[in-house]
Amino acid sequence: MPNGQQVRTTPKSGCRTSWCTDTVDFAVPAATRTLPGAEISKARVWSSRYE
């Protein structure tokens, strides 16, 4: 993103598959969002400017 925001996911043990997680990590500014029970494989930054 132009503002330097980075988004990443990392596989989490205990997930039903070896590739998923229920957590998305953000950088600049640092933050973490968790959706218990989710099976997230990748994350994308959404912006209304792209609509």
NORGI-V922472 format. One record per backbone hydrogen bond with DSSP energy under -0.5 kcal/mol. NH is the residue of the N-H (numbers start at 1). CO is the residue of the C=O. Records with the same first field share a line. If there is no record, write none. Layout:
NH->CO / CO
This chain:
4->1
6->27
8->25
12->20
15->12
20->17
21->40
24->33
25->8
26->31
27->6
31->26
33->24
35->22
36->34
38->35
40->21
50->47
51->48
